[in-house]
Amino acid sequence: MITIIICTYNREKYIGPLLDSIAKNDYPTTDYEIVLVDNNCTDNTRGVCEQFAAAHPEVTLHYVVEPEQGLSAARNKGINEAKGDIIIYVDDDALVDSDYIRIYAEHFATQPETMAAGGPIEPLYETQEPAWMSPYTKALLTAWMNYGNKVREYPQGRYPGGGNAAYRKVVFDKVGPFNTELGRKGNLLLASEEKDIFDKMKALGMKVLYLPTPVLHHCIPQAKLEEDYFNRLTLQIGRSERMRTRAISKGKYIKRLLSEGVKWGGTIALLVIYTLQLHPMKGWKLVLFRRNVTKGLLGA
C-alpha cells in the first residue's frame, strides 16, 4: 500500500488540480490512499476536497486536521494516519505525472535496500522566469532539482526535495519524527526539517536514491519571485540551520559556520563569472542570498 501525504495551509487554488493529477495516475486506486493534512486552513480547502471526493469515489481520501501549526507537525500527523508501508510526500502547490505513483511503487518493490527516494522537481511558472534567475536561485525559490536521467545516489550534501520524497514508513521508527521546531509554520519560512531527517538516515547507513522519472511540477506564483519573499526565505534558511546544528552540538554549529565561509568563496567566484558573462544581477542575487543566510546563522 502507498500513502500519499499532502500537508496544506491555505492553498485552495492548487489542491483541486493536484488531487485531479493524482487521480489520473495509471496505478490501481485500491493500492494507494491519499492523506490530506489540513494545518488550520482558513480558506475553502475542505470544500475543494469534498468536491474531489464526490467526483472520485474510487480514490481513498482521508481528510484530517493537525491543530499544531507547522509543516513538521502536519507531516508527523500524516505518518500517524498512514496505512501504507511506503509514504510519498507531495507539495500542496504541485502537479504529478500519470506514472508518478507507479514509478515509486515499482522501485521500492524491487529494491528492498532503498529506504528513501526522491525525483526531479520542475518549476511551473505562473508568470515568467526573471532575468536574474540562475540555477542556484532557481533551486532556492522553486525547489528545482534535477540530477540527470539515471538512478543514482544524491551528490554529497544533497537530498530529496521535501515536496517530492518517498520513504519506507519504518524509517521514522528508526530516526524519529520530523522536528517540529524546524520547518514552515504558517507564513514563517523556517526550513531544514528534511535535512535533519536525512542526516539521521545517513548516520544509520540508510540508502537514499535519486530517481529520474517521478517528476513533480511545482507551481510558482509571482509572489515567490519578489524581493520580500526572497529576503524572508533566505534569512529563515540561516536561522533554521542555526537551530538545527546548535540542537545537535556546539561543534556541529561551528562546523556549519566554517562551511559558510567556504560558501562565501564560491559565491564571490560566481559573482565574478556572471559579471564577466554580462549577467551581473545573477551574481548579485547570490550575494544577497549568502548575506541573508549568514545573518540568520549568526542569530539575526
Buried (B, 14 or more C-beta within 10 A) or exposed (E): BBBBBBBBBBBBBBBBBBBEBBBEBEBEBEEBBBBBBBBBBEBBBBEBBEBBBEEBEEBBBBBEEBEEBBBBBBBBBBBEBBEBEBBBBBBBBBBBBEBBBBBBBEBBEEBEEBBBBBBBBBBEBEEEEBEBBBEBBBBBBBBBBBBEEEBEEBEEEBBBBBBBBBBBBEBBEEBEBBBBBBBBBEEEBBBBBBBBBBBBBBEEEBBBBBBBBBBBBBBBBEEBBEEEBBBBBBBBBBBBBBBBBBEEEEEBBEEBBEBBEEBBEEBBEBBEEBBEEEBBBBBBBBBBBBBBBBBBBEEE
